[in-house]
């Protein structure tokens, strides 16, 4: 979390290997990213990182099922039917697999996007304002899914958000200002997060 221009998106891009930091190192598990070629970075992102974007980024010409399994097809990996059913069930989209994105609500599109992020069993899920375009009920469903993926599947979820309620689903909240980590909060509540954010504005 942090004010506009604090470096949140840059931090997320560096964590994904989309941007290279001017100094320091970025590690995903035992892999240091700065020395990897673009081809190896692309493969690493495809196999070990899942992305959830505010704008969903579903392909309008494809069904929900094809959108969810797209990362596997791009990497030439066979679909694990049992795992796919589990992921689809977890996001509550089993009845919508043959629909196209235009036939879904915003919350349903985002749940499909979460399923797409989880289908490869990534080590890291990066979520950039994943609830920014959703109503509170749909947002809560998506946040619960991300929380469950961390608790039950052992994945790391790194989320950028401006919303103290969304941040309260996290284990830890890191606060950025002017490109630097300036504060952190464990076991966050919406009120505690809002209070810390207000203090950042006084810096």
N, C-alpha and C positions, 0 to 999 in steps of 0.2 A: 504494500500500500504506500501511497505518497501522493503529493500534489502533482498536477500536470507538469511535465517536463522534469520530473525527479529522476527518471531513468528506469521506470518500471518495464516498459516495452523493450528497451535496450538490454536490460538484465535478462528478460525472457529469451530474447533472440540470441544472446551469448550462451545461455544455458542449452539452447537447442542446436548450437553450432551454426546458426544462420548468420551471425556476426562474429567477427574475431575481436577479442579485446586487445587494446593497445598495450596492455601489460597484464601480468598475472596468468593464471591457468584456469581452465574449465575442465572438470572431470565428470564423466558419467560412469559410475561404478569404478572399475579399474582402468578406464580408457581416458587418456588426456586428449582433448579434442583439437588443440591448436596445431598439432603436427600432422593431422590427417588431410589427405587430398580431398577435393570436392566430391569425387566419386565415393570415397569411403565415408565421408560425412553424410552423403545422401543415403547410402546403404544403412548407416547407423540410425539415422532419423527414421527410416522406413521400418526398421526391425525393432528398435529399442525405445522409440519415443512416440507417444500419441498426442495429437493436438485437438483442442476444443476451442473454437473461435466464437466470438460474439455473433458473427454473421452466419453461423452454421456451416457455410461453404459446402452444402450438398449440391450434387450435380442434378439439375432439373430433369434431364432426359432419362435418368436412371430410377429404378424403384428403390424403396428403402433398403430392401435386401441387398441390392447391388451396390448401393452407396456404402453400406456397412462393411461389405466384404472387399471393397475396392483396394484397400492397402495390401491385402493378401494377394490379389490378382496382380498388382503392380510389382510385387516381389517374387511372383511365380510360386507362391506357397499354397498348398492345398488347404481348403477350408476344413477345419476341425468341426464337424457337424455338432458334436456334443457341446463343445465350447461355445459355438455360435448360438445354439439354442439357449444356453445359460445366459450369455450376454444379452440376447434379445429379450429373454424373460425378465432379466434384471432391470432393463430400461422400460419394460412394459409396452413393447412394440410388436409383440407376436401377431397381433391382429391387423397390423398395418404394413406388413412386409412387402405387399404387392402394390402399395400406393406409391405415388410420386410425391416429391416434396410439396408441390403446389396444393396437394389435397390434404396437407397436414396443418395443424395449428403451430404457432411458434414454439410452444413447449414440446410438442411431438418432434418437430424438426431438431430441436436441440438434444432431445433424448436419443434420436437416431445418430446425431453427431457424437455424442458420448459413446454410444455403442461402437461406432467406427473407430474411435480413439482407443477403445479397450480390446478390439478384436485380435490384435497382434500380441496380446499379453505384454505390453511395453513395461519397461522398468520405470519410466518417467512419463507422466501425463502433464502436459502444459496447457493451462486453461487461461485464455486472455479475455477477461470480462465475460465469462460464460453465461451470466444471467442478466447482462445489461439490457437486453431487448425483451426480457420476459416479464410477465406479471408475477406477483409474489408467490402464488401457488405453484406455477410451473418452475419458477426459480428455486423454490424449496425442494421440489422433486429432483431437479438436476444436481443441486448441492448435496442432497442425501446420497445420490448415486456416486458422486465423486468421493464422498466421505467413506462409503461402503467399499469402494475400490481400493482405498488406502488401507482400511481396517481388515478386509476379508481377503483381498488378493495380494496384499503386500506391496502395492505400488506406491511410488512417491508421486504426489500431486503438487504441482507448483502453480499457484493461481494468482493472477493480477486482478484486483477488484477495487472499486471505489466504495463499496457498500459494507458498512460495519456488520450487518446481519450476515452477509455472505462470508466475511472474514471470520465470523464466530464459529463456522464449521471447521476451521483449521485447527491443527495442533499448536502451531506457532504462527504469529504474524510478525513480519519484518517490515520496518518502516524506512523508506528511502526519502532523501531530500538532497537536491543538488548533486545527484549522482553518487551519493554515499549512503551506506547503511548507518542510520542514526539512532535506532531504537528497536526493541523487540518485545513481544508480549506472548507469554505462554498461557494456555488454557483461556483463550480470549472469550469475552462476552461482548455483545454489541455495544453496551454502554462503555466498557473499558476501551474498546477500540475507538469509539467516537471521541472519547476524552483524549486519547493519545494523538489522534489526527488533529484535533483542535489545537493541541500544544505545538504540533509541527507548524501550524499557520502562524504561530507567534515567534518562530525562529528569526 
